[in-house]
Structures are given as structure tokens and as C-alpha cells.
């Protein structure tokens, strides 16, 4: 399953609630990853693709990087080693 300009991924948590994670391309070099916490609440991760570097603002939850960010980077033909900036705006 690849990451498309608009892509949804679902998994089930321990309470059998279906959590939605989406990736949306908002510009040629900018993607927004949304990871739902509960109905109506989500965290957003911004992934910026520079020519030789990748920046990430807010890393999301424990599963976000593995399930959404890494596949997005690979789908873009890029390498995780290119991530040189990670900014978390909260704990």
C-alpha cells in the first residue's frame, strides 16, 4: 500500500476503536500526517522535503513514525538518514 496525495490508514487499538491516520499532500514539498487520538482529537505531523534534507515538526505518537512517516519518506524515494531536523512543540 503506497502513500498517495490523500491516503488513509486504519488500525484498531486495545479498546476496539478504529483510529484513522491520514497523509495529505499540501504542497510539492510538504505533507501533513494526521493521527487521530479519539473522535474529534488528533495530532498533526508536518514533513518537509528539501532538496537534500527532510524536516519533521512534531513526531506524533509511538506508532506514527513507523506506520506513517517512514513509509512516506520511502515512497518519496528518500532515506531516513536525510532527516536532519525534528522539532517537537510539546512533551
DAPE-V834837 format. One record per pair of residues at least 4 apart in sequence whose C-alpha atoms are under 8 Angstrom apart, sorted by the first residue. I is the first residue (numbers start at 0). J is the second residue. Records with the same first field share a line. If there is no record, write none. Layout:
BEGIN
I = J / J
END
This chain:
BEGIN
1 = 70 / 74
2 = 6 / 22 / 70 / 71 / 74
3 = 22 / 23
4 = 22 / 23 / 24
5 = 21 / 22 / 23 / 24
6 = 21 / 22 / 23
7 = 19 / 20 / 21 / 22
8 = 19 / 20 / 21
9 = 17 / 18 / 19 / 20
10 = 17 / 18 / 19
11 = 15 / 16 / 17 / 18
12 = 16 / 17 / 18
18 = 34 / 35 / 36 / 37
19 = 33 / 34 / 35
20 = 32 / 33 / 34 / 35 / 67
21 = 32 / 33 / 34
22 = 30 / 31 / 32 / 33 / 67
23 = 30 / 31 / 32
24 = 29 / 30 / 31
25 = 29 / 30 / 31
26 = 30
28 = 47 / 48 / 49
29 = 45 / 46 / 47 / 48
30 = 45 / 46 / 47
31 = 43 / 44 / 45 / 46
32 = 43 / 44 / 45 / 46 / 67 / 68
33 = 41 / 42 / 43 / 44
34 = 41 / 42 / 43 / 59 / 60 / 63
35 = 39 / 40 / 41 / 42
36 = 40 / 41 / 42
37 = 41
42 = 59
43 = 57 / 59
44 = 55 / 56 / 57 / 58 / 59
45 = 55 / 56 / 57
46 = 53 / 54 / 55 / 56 / 68
47 = 53 / 54 / 55
48 = 52 / 53 / 54
49 = 53 / 54
51 = 81
52 = 81 / 82 / 83
53 = 81 / 82 / 83 / 84
54 = 82 / 83 / 84 / 85
55 = 82 / 84 / 85 / 86
56 = 85 / 86 / 87 / 88
57 = 85 / 86 / 87 / 88 / 89
58 = 63 / 64 / 85 / 86 / 87
59 = 63 / 64
60 = 64
61 = 65
62 = 66 / 67
63 = 67 / 68
64 = 68 / 69
65 = 69 / 70
66 = 70
67 = 71
68 = 72
69 = 73 / 79
70 = 74
71 = 75
72 = 76 / 77 / 78 / 79
73 = 77 / 78 / 79
77 = 81
78 = 82
END
